[in-house]
Amino acid sequence: MKKLLSSLILLINFSVFSQHHILTATKYYPGTRGLTWYTADGSRIKKNKLHSYKLRWVALSPDMLKHFQYGDTILVECENKHLNGLWVVKDRMHNKKRSRIDFMLPYTENIGFNSPIKVKVRKYEQE
């Protein structure tokens, strides 16, 4: 019984770490329409790094911040090749939003966002 219980706990822990979340993805531009040049975790957004695509930061809906923390690196997978890869959680969306991710982009950049898209997200664990 003890072996069975410990195996079950190990299996549960493994499934939590490899869990994918399917989220609705949108984009946002910092510094416009009353948004500041600071993220919710206090990081300053440097315009030159944003425009040269050196900042790969996202905002998550409050319900997703139960699974991820500020500073976590996440792996994004979707059909849009510009969004695939590693992003860092730096910001938070409005309390009304659920199961969403917002990609921080330079102003007027679209990279294939004509409407919200679905993305697969999981926490990136370095081996």
Buried (B, 14 or more C-beta within 10 A) or exposed (E): EEEEEEEEEEEEEEEEEEEEBEBBBBBBBBBEEEBEEBBBBEBEBEEEEBEEEEBBBBBBBBBBBEBBEBEBBBBBEBEBEBBBEEBBBBBBBEEEBEEBBBBBBBEEBEEEBEEEBEBEBBBBEEE
